C-alpha cells in the first residue's frame, strides 16, 4: 500500500501519541488529555511546554538546555521557548537549535 507524505506523517504522529500515552500511563499519570485531537495539534502543542530559565520552580531546562532535574538530559526544541512566538515559529526554533548546538558542544564536547 502506498501512502502520501501527509498520510505517513499523520500515521507516525498517531503512533507517537500512542507511545507517549503508554509512557505517561506507566509513569502513573492520573489524566492524559489531548490525544483525542487530530494529529496536527500534537505538533503545535509542544511550544513552551519545557520552558528554559534559571529557576527550577518555573522552568524545565537552564540556559544551556540542560534539565534541572534529570542528569544528562538536554532539551532543545520549540518546547524550551518561554513564550509562544507570534507568527511563524520556524525562525525562533532555528535560532534555538543553533544556540543549543553551540552551547552543548562547547560545554560537553570540547576540551
N, C-alpha and C positions, 0 to 999 in steps of 0.2 A: 504494500500500500504506500502510495506516495503522498507526502504532506507538503503543504505550502509552508513558507517560513513562519507565518503567523500562527498556523496550527501547531507547529513544533514548539514555538515559544510558549504558547498557551498551555500545551501539554506539560512542558517542563516546569512552568510556574505552578500548575496544579500539583505535579509530583513533589516539587519543593515545599509547597504548602502542606501536603500530607506528611512529609518527613518532619517539618517544623512542628506540626501538631503532635506527632508521636513523641518528639523530644520534649516538648512542653508538658505533655501528659506524664512522661516518665520522671520529669523533674518535679511533679506534684502540683502543676497548675490547677487551680480551682475552676477557673473560667477562661476559655480561649475564644476571643471574639475576632471577627474579621475574615475568617477563612471561608465564609459562605458568599463573599463578594466575588465578582468576576476577577480573573487573574490579573488584569491590568492594574487593579488597585493595589495589589501586593507590591508592585514596583514603587509606586509613589509613596506608599506608607513608610518607607524606610528613612525618609528625610527627618533629621533631628531626633531620632529615637535613641541615639547613643552619644549625647552631646559631649563636646570637648570643653574642658575647663580645668581650673586649678583646684576647685573644691569638690572632693569626692561625694559630698552630700547632694550636689546639684549637677554633677556631670559623671560620665562613664569613663572617659579617657583624658589623659593630660595633654599638654601642648605638643608632646612628642608621639601622640597617638597610641600610647601605652595604657592598657586598662588599669584603673585604680585598684581593682580587686583581684584580677587574675594575672598571675605572673606569665610573662612571655606571650601575652595576647595583645595584638595590635589591631586596631580598627581604623580603617582609612577610606571609608566610602561616604556616601551622602548622609549617613546617619550621624556623623560627628558634627555636622553643621549646627551651630547653636540655634539658629532660626532658619526657617524656610526662605529661600530666595524668591523674590517676586520675579516672575517671568521664567525664562529658560534656566533650568538647573545645571545644564551641561558646563557652562563656564566656571561656576564655583566648584563643581565636582572635579573638573580638570585641574584647577588650582590646588585643591585639597590633595589630589593624587600626586602631583609633582612635589608639593611641600612634604607630604608624608614620606615619599620615597627618599627624598634628601635627608630628612631627619632620621629615619630608621637606618639608612645606610651609614650616615655619619656617626650615629650613636652606637651601632651594634656590629658594623662590619669593617670599619676602618681602624687600623692600629697605629 
